[in-house]
Amino acid sequence: MRIERQGDGVRIELSAAEVRLLRQALERASFIDTPVSAQADIAAFCARALEALPTK
């Protein structure tokens, strides 16, 4: 994993194995107890990230 700060943002470079781990973590993140006020934002973020990640 390589992480670079770019102004207010961050760029993360992952290996294929790390992408698989991130995909699993994001799929499960929507099931973790979170404050009700944050659930919609977390679910939306996870969905966008999962759609952007390569499947293989």
MODELLER restraints for C-alpha pairs under 7 A, 6 or more apart:
rsr = mdl.restraints
at = mdl.atoms
rsr.add(forms.Gaussian(group=physical.xy_distance, feature=features.Distance(at['CA:1:A'], at['CA:12:A']), mean=7.00, stdev=0.5))
rsr.add(forms.Gaussian(group=physical.xy_distance, feature=features.Distance(at['CA:1:A'], at['CA:13:A']), mean=5.64, stdev=0.5))
rsr.add(forms.Gaussian(group=physical.xy_distance, feature=features.Distance(at['CA:1:A'], at['CA:14:A']), mean=4.87, stdev=0.5))
rsr.add(forms.Gaussian(group=physical.xy_distance, feature=features.Distance(at['CA:1:A'], at['CA:15:A']), mean=6.67, stdev=0.5))
rsr.add(forms.Gaussian(group=physical.xy_distance, feature=features.Distance(at['CA:2:A'], at['CA:12:A']), mean=5.69, stdev=0.5))
rsr.add(forms.Gaussian(group=physical.xy_distance, feature=features.Distance(at['CA:2:A'], at['CA:13:A']), mean=4.99, stdev=0.5))
rsr.add(forms.Gaussian(group=physical.xy_distance, feature=features.Distance(at['CA:2:A'], at['CA:14:A']), mean=6.74, stdev=0.5))
rsr.add(forms.Gaussian(group=physical.xy_distance, feature=features.Distance(at['CA:3:A'], at['CA:10:A']), mean=6.90, stdev=0.5))
rsr.add(forms.Gaussian(group=physical.xy_distance, feature=features.Distance(at['CA:3:A'], at['CA:11:A']), mean=5.72, stdev=0.5))
rsr.add(forms.Gaussian(group=physical.xy_distance, feature=features.Distance(at['CA:3:A'], at['CA:12:A']), mean=4.53, stdev=0.5))
rsr.add(forms.Gaussian(group=physical.xy_distance, feature=features.Distance(at['CA:3:A'], at['CA:13:A']), mean=6.38, stdev=0.5))
rsr.add(forms.Gaussian(group=physical.xy_distance, feature=features.Distance(at['CA:4:A'], at['CA:10:A']), mean=5.67, stdev=0.5))
rsr.add(forms.Gaussian(group=physical.xy_distance, feature=features.Distance(at['CA:4:A'], at['CA:11:A']), mean=5.10, stdev=0.5))
rsr.add(forms.Gaussian(group=physical.xy_distance, feature=features.Distance(at['CA:4:A'], at['CA:12:A']), mean=6.48, stdev=0.5))
rsr.add(forms.Gaussian(group=physical.xy_distance, feature=features.Distance(at['CA:5:A'], at['CA:11:A']), mean=6.26, stdev=0.5))
rsr.add(forms.Gaussian(group=physical.xy_distance, feature=features.Distance(at['CA:23:A'], at['CA:50:A']), mean=6.36, stdev=0.5))
rsr.add(forms.Gaussian(group=physical.xy_distance, feature=features.Distance(at['CA:26:A'], at['CA:46:A']), mean=5.54, stdev=0.5))
rsr.add(forms.Gaussian(group=physical.xy_distance, feature=features.Distance(at['CA:30:A'], at['CA:42:A']), mean=6.79, stdev=0.5))
rsr.add(forms.Gaussian(group=physical.xy_distance, feature=features.Distance(at['CA:30:A'], at['CA:43:A']), mean=5.57, stdev=0.5))
